[in-house]
Amino acid sequence: MVRLSIEGRELEAPATCSILQAFVHAGQTLVEGVGCMGQGVCGSCRVMVRRSGEQEVKTVLACETRVEAGMQVAFLDYLTTPARHVYRMEDLGDSWQALSTMSEIFPEASHCRHCSGCDRACPKGLEVQRGVNLAVEGRLDAASQVFDECVMCNLCTLACPEHIRPNHLGLFVRRMIAAHSLRPANLVRRLQQIERGEMEIDFDAPGAQPPR
């Protein structure tokens, strides 16, 4: 068992727990910021963490970060900038207009300061700044690969002084590529399963329940 602080509460949990599991194990109720438990989207369990003996505060995902003795944890609210990027995939036209269309919808993307704030904020360790720069250069396929594991936690957006919203730019690029190419067969099959109600949550799957 290890002792740590989550949201100002002193808790005790098995050392094998994730931060998320430790919070539940201690009898606390999670009411927001938990995408994998039916609320929000994956990436909504972003937290700030300070480990024992360290001064630096880091951003991580509570679901995949194991607890440590003396760890201090605080959940982050899902904050968004007032500006919204509004577009309809049906109106994007053909791929010949892809670069100009992206520039019209995300004009701030070319204003990247190369400060690497988005890279430091990303809990998945993605090369966010590189993905933005690749998109601006028109290398959309390479940019989409950078954002392939993005969980839309929005931390890169909060860290960007130019309000680029890199995760939304990455999502736009991936959507554009999908709209102009054949849909993946495995994705089509999964969507059909969801529509038929055949997708079930396995509560007995490893990691689905907190340790006793």
C-alpha positions as CSV (number, residue, x, y, z in Angstrom):
1,M,0.0,0.0,0.0
2,V,1.1,3.6,-0.7
3,R,-0.1,6.9,0.6
4,L,-0.7,9.8,-1.8
5,S,-2.8,12.9,-2.1
6,I,-5.5,13.3,-4.7
7,E,-7.6,16.5,-4.9
8,G,-6.2,17.4,-1.5
9,R,-7.4,14.1,0.1
10,E,-4.9,11.8,1.8
11,L,-5.6,8.3,0.4
12,E,-4.1,4.9,0.7
13,A,-4.1,2.4,-2.2
14,P,-2.3,-0.7,-3.5
15,A,0.9,0.2,-5.4
16,T,-0.4,-1.6,-8.5
17,C,-3.3,0.9,-8.9
18,S,-3.5,3.6,-11.5
19,I,-4.4,7.0,-10.1
20,L,-8.0,6.5,-11.3
21,Q,-8.3,3.1,-9.6
22,A,-6.8,4.5,-6.4
23,F,-9.4,7.2,-6.2
24,V,-12.2,4.6,-6.6
25,H,-10.5,2.2,-4.2
26,A,-10.4,4.8,-1.5
27,G,-14.2,5.1,-1.7
28,Q,-14.2,8.4,-3.5
29,T,-16.9,9.1,-6.2
30,L,-15.8,10.2,-9.6
31,V,-18.5,12.4,-11.2
32,E,-16.6,14.1,-14.1
33,G,-13.5,13.9,-16.2
34,V,-13.6,10.1,-16.7
35,G,-14.0,9.2,-20.3
36,C,-13.4,5.5,-20.0
37,M,-16.1,5.2,-17.4
38,G,-18.9,6.5,-19.6
39,Q,-18.4,10.2,-19.2
40,G,-16.7,12.5,-21.8
41,V,-14.0,11.2,-24.1
42,C,-10.8,9.3,-23.7
43,G,-8.3,11.8,-22.4
44,S,-10.6,13.6,-20.1
45,C,-8.9,12.1,-17.0
46,R,-5.9,14.5,-17.4
47,V,-4.2,15.4,-14.1
48,M,-1.3,17.4,-12.8
49,V,1.2,15.3,-10.9
50,R,4.1,16.1,-8.6
51,R,6.1,13.1,-7.5
52,S,7.8,12.9,-4.1
53,G,11.2,14.7,-4.2
54,E,10.5,16.6,-7.4
55,Q,9.6,20.2,-7.9
56,E,8.3,19.9,-11.5
57,V,4.6,19.4,-12.0
58,K,3.8,17.2,-15.0
59,T,0.5,16.5,-16.9
60,V,-0.4,12.8,-17.3
61,L,-3.5,10.7,-17.7
62,A,-4.9,9.2,-14.5
63,C,-6.0,6.0,-16.1
64,E,-2.5,5.0,-17.3
65,T,-0.3,6.4,-14.5
66,R,0.6,4.2,-11.5
67,V,0.4,5.6,-8.0
68,E,3.6,6.3,-6.1
69,A,4.2,7.1,-2.4
70,G,4.0,10.8,-1.7
71,M,2.5,11.6,-5.1
72,Q,0.3,14.7,-5.3
73,V,-2.5,14.7,-7.9
74,A,-5.0,17.3,-9.0
75,F,-7.6,16.7,-11.8
76,L,-7.8,19.4,-14.5
77,D,-11.0,20.8,-15.8
78,Y,-11.8,20.6,-19.5
79,L,-11.2,24.2,-20.5
80,T,-11.6,25.3,-24.1
81,T,-10.9,28.6,-25.9
82,P,-13.9,30.8,-26.9
83,A,-13.0,30.5,-30.6
84,R,-14.4,27.4,-32.4
85,H,-13.4,25.9,-35.8
86,V,-16.7,25.2,-37.5
87,Y,-16.7,23.1,-40.7
88,R,-18.8,20.4,-42.5
89,M,-16.9,17.5,-44.0
90,E,-19.5,17.4,-46.8
91,D,-18.4,20.9,-47.8
92,L,-14.7,20.3,-48.0
93,G,-14.6,19.6,-51.7
94,D,-11.9,17.4,-53.4
95,S,-8.4,16.8,-52.2
96,W,-7.0,19.4,-54.6
97,Q,-8.4,22.0,-52.3
98,A,-7.3,20.3,-49.0
99,L,-4.4,22.6,-48.2
100,S,-6.2,25.9,-48.9
101,T,-9.3,24.6,-47.0
102,M,-7.2,23.8,-44.0
103,S,-5.5,27.2,-44.1
104,E,-8.9,28.9,-44.2
105,I,-10.3,26.9,-41.2
106,F,-7.1,26.9,-39.1
107,P,-5.3,30.2,-40.2
108,E,-3.5,30.4,-36.8
109,A,-1.7,27.1,-37.5
110,S,1.0,28.9,-39.5
111,H,1.7,31.2,-36.5
112,C,3.4,28.4,-34.5
113,R,6.2,30.0,-32.3
114,H,8.1,26.6,-32.0
115,C,8.0,27.0,-28.3
116,S,7.4,23.2,-27.7
117,G,4.8,24.0,-25.1
118,C,2.4,21.6,-26.7
119,D,5.0,18.8,-26.7
120,R,5.6,19.3,-23.0
121,A,1.9,19.3,-22.2
122,C,1.0,16.2,-24.1
123,P,0.6,13.2,-21.7
124,K,1.0,10.8,-24.6
125,G,4.4,12.1,-25.5
126,L,3.3,13.0,-29.1
127,E,5.4,15.4,-31.2
128,V,2.5,17.8,-31.4
129,Q,4.5,20.8,-32.7
130,R,5.9,18.6,-35.5
131,G,2.4,17.5,-36.4
132,V,1.2,21.1,-36.7
133,N,4.2,22.1,-38.8
134,L,3.7,19.1,-41.1
135,A,0.1,20.1,-41.6
136,V,1.1,23.6,-42.5
137,E,3.6,22.3,-45.0
138,G,0.9,20.3,-46.7
139,R,2.3,16.9,-45.6
140,L,-1.1,15.9,-44.3
141,D,-0.6,12.1,-44.3
142,A,2.5,12.5,-42.1
143,A,0.7,15.0,-39.8
144,S,-2.2,12.6,-39.4
145,Q,0.2,9.9,-38.2
146,V,1.6,12.2,-35.5
147,F,-1.9,12.7,-34.1
148,D,-3.0,9.0,-34.6
149,E,-2.8,8.3,-30.8
150,C,-4.2,11.7,-29.7
151,V,-6.9,11.2,-27.0
152,M,-8.2,14.8,-27.3
153,C,-7.3,15.8,-23.7
154,N,-7.0,19.4,-24.9
155,L,-3.8,20.1,-22.9
156,C,-1.8,21.2,-26.0
157,T,-4.5,23.8,-26.7
158,L,-4.2,25.2,-23.2
159,A,-0.4,25.4,-23.6
160,C,-0.4,27.1,-27.0
161,P,0.2,30.9,-26.9
162,E,-1.2,31.2,-30.5
163,H,-4.4,29.4,-29.7
164,I,-3.8,26.9,-32.5
165,R,-5.7,24.1,-30.9
166,P,-3.3,21.4,-32.3
167,N,-5.5,18.4,-31.3
168,H,-8.4,19.8,-33.2
169,L,-6.1,20.5,-36.2
170,G,-4.9,16.9,-36.0
171,L,-8.5,15.6,-35.9
172,F,-9.4,17.8,-38.9
173,V,-6.5,16.4,-40.9
174,R,-7.4,12.8,-40.0
175,R,-11.1,13.4,-40.9
176,M,-10.1,15.0,-44.2
177,I,-7.9,12.1,-45.2
178,A,-10.6,9.6,-44.2
179,A,-13.2,11.6,-46.2
180,H,-11.1,11.5,-49.3
181,S,-10.2,7.8,-49.1
182,L,-11.8,4.4,-48.6
183,R,-13.0,3.8,-45.1
184,P,-11.0,1.1,-43.1
185,A,-12.9,-2.2,-43.2
186,N,-12.4,-2.9,-39.5
187,L,-13.8,0.5,-38.6
188,V,-16.9,-0.1,-40.8
189,R,-17.5,-3.5,-39.1
190,R,-17.1,-2.0,-35.6
191,L,-19.6,0.8,-36.4
192,Q,-22.1,-1.8,-37.7
193,Q,-21.7,-3.7,-34.4
194,I,-22.5,-0.6,-32.5
195,E,-25.5,0.2,-34.6
196,R,-26.8,-3.4,-34.1
197,G,-26.3,-3.1,-30.3
198,E,-23.7,-6.0,-30.3
199,M,-21.0,-4.0,-28.5
200,E,-20.9,-4.9,-24.8
201,I,-18.8,-3.6,-22.0
202,D,-16.8,-6.4,-20.3
203,F,-16.7,-5.5,-16.6
204,D,-14.6,-8.6,-15.9
205,A,-11.8,-7.6,-18.3
206,P,-8.3,-7.0,-16.8
207,G,-8.1,-3.5,-15.4
208,A,-11.9,-2.8,-15.6
209,Q,-12.3,-3.0,-11.9
210,P,-10.1,-1.4,-9.2
211,P,-8.0,-3.9,-7.1
212,R,-9.6,-5.1,-3.9
